[in-house]
Amino acid sequence: MRRTAPEGHGPVRFGPPLPDDGLPVLPELSAVLAAAASRGGHEPVGGGRPLREAACGYWDRRGLHCDPDRVAAAPGSPALLLALTAALDGDVLVPRPCAAWWAPYARLLGRPAFHVPTPPESGGVPDPYALLETVRRVRDEGGDPRLLVLSVADDPTATVAPPELLHETVEAAQDAGLHLVSDETWRDTLHDPHDTVLLSPAEMVPDRVTVVTDLAGALLPPGWPAAVARFPAGEDGDGLHARVLDILTALDARVAAPVAAAAGYALGEPEAVTARVAAGVRLHALLAAEVHSAVVAAGALARPPRSGRHLYVDLAPLRPALTAHGVGDAQELEDFLTARLGMPAPGGHRFGDGLEAPRVRLSTGALVAGSDAERAECLTSPTPLELPHVHQALIRLKSVFDDLRDDAQRWEPPR
């Protein structure tokens, strides 16, 4: 993540990417890509049939029946969300906080993006009563809300919304006449899949939900851009699919042929891919739990991470220390922690939170940085947190937060 120039707080071009896994590319994936490297062209707009059929198989195994003629592929989920936003027209509703790349696409199209609060226990899915109130207020002010974007397994909060909350929010969205886009990029990264229930909104209202999955979440390296969208059945879904393909055509948003070959292989989930995904999730679950313990012990606030390769930290209890260091807002906190930690720490203003709120997203992928051999060892070691390069990174992180705790206690006014 590039640092922001002092004169600008939060330009889109400085926004954070998806959290990286920090690991070497799976050799079997590299072999598939290399075998297709002589194919210098692109897939057809929306993806060739083999890629779309592989996506259908992926969703079928997750209980979401799929037709290849209602699937579209693109070079990354941002292109799909841009096309969906343009195709659906109207104003956009997103949770607060939400993925850093959601709201800019609405603004790019000249559409308002209204943030809806999430409940205390999880992010990614708006509170149903706040959703209905926001829709009422927007319509009273002459707006036209049409689209709600949400994520059950969430970036940036790393939480997984409980099924009962999701059900109530989906019902509220139905009552308000909203189309839902469910970003399911992180659904395959649950830290404890046996103790975490993840439902897709598409299981609840199949005719009103488009599912978007960026394969950088679990299946592909982020530098190989590929994402797939599953459209609802029925005439409305057919029309939306056609409009999205028109927009993707205008953007020339097509997946490169070698990347499509790797994406199709990964979506088929052969043993090599599933084993790597499972090993990566185990590693990042350990790292996230360790980081969570460190920041909470230092007095910061963070929900326990349940998915992904990140966690979201509120440093409000450490504000006296931050003030003493000249940190007064989320942008200054981002710059301060990025320099101290030696790793990206994007501020909460990137994710729709107020600039005044001292919040950051921390990514666990940066903690495994090292040589290819060192990063690969993280996947096979029974004690990856004790590997020297990981151990040193964790010590540095704990030291930074412990120093802030000590400074906060020193600068706290007497009672």
C-alpha positions, 0 to 999 in steps of 0.5 A: 500500500503506497503512503498518502501524500501529506496534502491528501487524505485518502485518495482512491489511488492510495486505497489498500488492496485485498489482504495478501496471504504472503505465501509462495504460489502453489506449484501446481497452479504455476504449472497450469499457468505456464502450460497456458502461457503460449495462449496470448489472448483473452477469454470471451467477455464473461468467460469461456464455457469451461471457466463458467462450468468450473465456477458452477461446480464450485458453487454446487459443492456449496449448495448453490445450484448454478447454470453456466449461462448465468455466470460471468467472469471478469479480471477481478471483482471490482470490474464485476461490481462496477458493472453490476452497479451500472446495470442496476441503476439507483443509489447504493447501500453498503455497511459501515465499515465495508471493503475499501473498494465498494463505495468508490465504484458507486462514486465513479458512476455518480451514484451516492453510496450510503453507509448503514451501521452494522450491529456490535457483534459482526460487520459486513451485514447491516443492522436490519432496522438501520437498513430500513431507516436509511432506505426511508430517509434516502427516499424521503430526500428524493433518492432511489436506493436499489442495491445493497452490497454485503459480505457475510465473511467480512473485509475489513472486520474478519467477522462472520455474520450469524445466520439470524442477523443475515435472515433479518437483514435479507428480509428487510432488504426484500421489503425495501425492494433492494437487489443484493450483491453478496461478496463471498470472497472470504467464505473459504477462509473460515478459521473454525469451519466446524464452529462457524455457520456461514449462509449465503443470502442466495440460499434465502432469496435466490431470485434477488441475490447476485453472488460475487467471488474474487478468487484472490480470497482463497484460490489464486494469488492476487496478482492473477486477477479473476472473479466470478459472479452467479446471477439469479434465475428468472427473467430479472436475472437474465436481464441483469446478466445481459446488461452486465455483459454489455458493460464488461464488453464496453470496459473490455474486462476479459480474463487473460487466457493463462489466468483463466486456465489457472482459475478453472483448475483452482475452481475445480478444487483438486487435492493440491488446491484444497490442501493448500487452502486448508494449510493457508487458513490454519496458518492465518488463523493462528497469526490472527489469533496471536495478533488479536491477543496482542492488541487486546492485551495492549488495551485496544479493541478488536472483534475476534477474527473468524475469517480471512487474513486480517483483523480490524482494530480500534485504538480509541482506548489508547488515544492519549498515547496517540495524541502524544505522538501527534496522531489525531485522525485515522490517516495519521494513525495509518502513517504512524503504525505503517512506519512503526510496524513496517507493514501496511496498516490502512486506516478506518477511513478507507473502509467508510468509518469516520476520519476521526475514529482511530481504527486500522486493518492489520493483515497477517500476510505481512507477518510471514514475509521472508524468502520463498523457503521461509514462507513455504516453511510456514505451511509445513511447520507444526509451530509456525509462530516460532519460526525466527522470521515470524517470531521477530515480526510478532515481537515487533508488533507486540512491542509497538502496541505495548509501548502505546499501552504504556504511553497511554497509562503515562499520559492518562489524566489523573482521576 
